[in-house]
Amino acid sequence: MHSFSTFQCEGGGKHFPFGKGLVDQPGKDGTKLAEVSSIVQLPISVAANTANDNGNPLCVTRPDEATEELSAFRRLAENVSGEILKMQFGGHVGEVFVTFGSASDEFDLAMLQLSLDKSSDQAFVVRLFGEFGAIQKRISSAELRARDPKSGDVIEASPFADQLNSFASSADYPVVTVHKASGKVSPSLLPVGVEKKGLYGFAVRWSDGATIIYSKKSIAVAAGGTIKEGKV
């Protein structure tokens, strides 16, 4: 994403005090890159300078004479929000679905919910929703702690990897089984809180003092789901 400041004098000429960069370079179809890419030209104008000097942002006061400035700021905001979503979802901002066993039964990853399992001090409850209904899964604390918080892949070097629970192979919907550990439980496997983090996922606080933010994708994978990213 790029932004370049422009200045338009009273005679109508437009100047680029910081250079044009890629503004006038043509794309593959001959269209200027500035018209199709994330390049934004921010006007250096009397209205913008006055707003800055007075401490009244143009995006708040929205004066009639600042149409060009407001349009540029709106495009900049759209570009920034789009890039943030791409970062959160690994470059994929379309619909993402999760399946369990049956590929025809899809659940919307964006609607995934995570909470502590009240029946166990070492497990979580995952809820997913789709057009035809909902499904609930349980994940052991070891299962989640042993996985990459972004992708959901098992971290082979994790000290909890050998404690992973296996899925039931005979059922259409694999169930993550939870086994109570005997004896003293490591604080690393005792979750004490779950907090939603925007559209990205959930932050889990552990008794050992660690706070790890897990993406919704990693949680779904830990619950035995398969991610379908073909739909956009």
N, C-alpha and C positions, 0 to 999 in steps of 0.2 A: 504494500500500500504506500502511495506517495502523495504528498501535498506540496503545491507550489504557490507562493504568494504572487499576486498580480496587482498592478497599480494602473488605474485609468485616469488620464489627465483630463482637464476641462475640454481640450480639443477633440477628445474621443479616442486618442491613441492609447493602446494597452502596452504596459511595460512589465518586464520580468526582472526585478532587481536581483533576484537570487538565481537567475538562469531558468531556462525552459525545461531542462531535463529531457524527458521522453514525450513531452506534450505534443509536439508536431510530427513525431515519427509515425509512419503509416503501419497499420496492422497487415495481416495476411490478405484481407479483402480490400485493402486500400483505405479503410476507415482509420481516422486518427486514433491513436491509442488512448488519448485523453477522453474520447467519447465512449469507449467500450471497456476501459479498465478501471482500476480503483484510484486513478490519479484524480486529485481534487485541486482546483485552483481557488485559493482563498483570497478574496479581494482585499487590498489595502485601501480603505476608503475613509472619507470623513465621518460617515455614520459609525463605522467600526471603531475608529480612533476615539470619537466622542463617547461612545458607549464604554470603552475601556477606561477613559479618563474619569468618567462619572461613576464607574462601578455598577452600571446597569447593563448587563449582558443583552446583546441583541436578541438572543433566543428567548429571552423573557419579555422584553419590551415590545419586540416585533414591530418596529416602525414601518410604515408603508414604503418609505424610500429605500429600505434595505432588502428588497426582494432578492437581488443577486447574492448578497451575503448570506441570507437565510437559506437559500437554495444550496449554497456550497456547504454550509455547516450541516444541513440535513443529510447531504450525500456523505459527508465525512462520518457522521454518526452511524449511518447505515453500513458503511464499509467497516468501521470498527466493530460494530455488533456482529456483523457477519463473520469477521475473522476470529472473534472470540468464540463463536459457536463452532467454527471449524476446529479450533484448538481443543475445545472441550470434547468434541465427538470424533477426534482423530481425522478431521478433514471431511467428515460426512455429516451433512446437515439435513438430509432427507429423513423419511420415515425409516425406522429400524425396528425389526420384529424379532421375537424370541420364540423358538419352538422347543417342545419337549416330546421326543419320540415321534409323534405324528407331525409331519411337515405341513399339513393342511390347517392345523390349529395354531394360529399365530397370536402372540401377545405383544402389545405395544410397549417397547422398551422405555419410552418417555414417561409412561404411567407407573413404572415400577416403584414399589414402596418397600422400605426396610424398617424393621423394628426389632427390639429385643424380645426373645421368647420368654414369656412369663413362666412357662413350665420348666425351664432349664436356665441355669446361670451360665451356660457355655454354648448358647445357640441363638440364632436369629430367625426371624420369620420374614419371608419374602413373598410379596403379593404382586401378581401381574394381571392385567386386564386386556381383554380382546373383544372383538365384535360379538362373539357368541357366549362369552362368560368370563370367569376369572379362575385363577389357579393360585394355590398357596404352597410354598415350599419351605423347608427348614434347612438351615446351614449351620453346621457346627462351627465353633469359634476357630478350631484348628484349620478347618477347610478354608475359611476366609483369610486367616492370618498367614497361611502358607502361599497365598496367591499374589501375583502382581496387581497392585491396586488400580492400574489403568487398563490392562488387557484381560486380566483374570487367569492368565497362564500360571501354572504351578511353578514356583521358584524352587528349583531342584536343590539349591544350597540352603533352603530354609530349614531351621531346626524342627519345624512342625510338619514337614512334608511326609514323614513316615507315620503321621497320625491321621492322614486323610481318610475319610469314610468312603466306602464304595456305594455305587448306585445299584438299585434293584433292577436287574436286567430283564425280568419277566414282565414288568408292568409297562403299559403304554407311556405313562408319565413316570420317569424315574424319581424316586423319593430319596432325598438326602437323609440318611439315618443319623441319629445323634446317640452317642454312647457316653454315659456318665463315666468320668475318670475316677479311678479309685485312689484314695490317699490325697495328699496335698496337691492342689492344682496350681500350676504356674500362673502368676499375675498376667503374663503375656497372653493367656487364653481366657481371661475374665473380662468381658466387655462391661463397661459401666454406663455407657451412654451412646445414643445415635442422634445425629443432627443432619437434617437435609441441607445440601449445599447447591442451591439453585437448580438448574436443569441438569447439572453434571452428575451428581451422585449423592453420597452420604459420608459424613465424617464419623468415624467410630473411635470412641475414647476407650482405652484399655487400662486395666489396673496397674500396669507397669509404668504408666505415665505417657505412653505413646498415643498420639492422635493421628490416624491414617484416614485419608480421604479416598474412598473407593468409588470408581465410576459405576454407573448403572450397568454397563457392559460387563465389568468384572464380577459384579454381584450376580448377574444372571448366569454367567458361565459357571461360577462357583455353585450355583443351585442346580447345575446339570443341564442348563439350556444351551441351545445352538443359536448363534446370531445370524440373522438373515439381513444383509445390507444391500440387497439387490433393488429394493424399491426406493424411489426418490420422488 
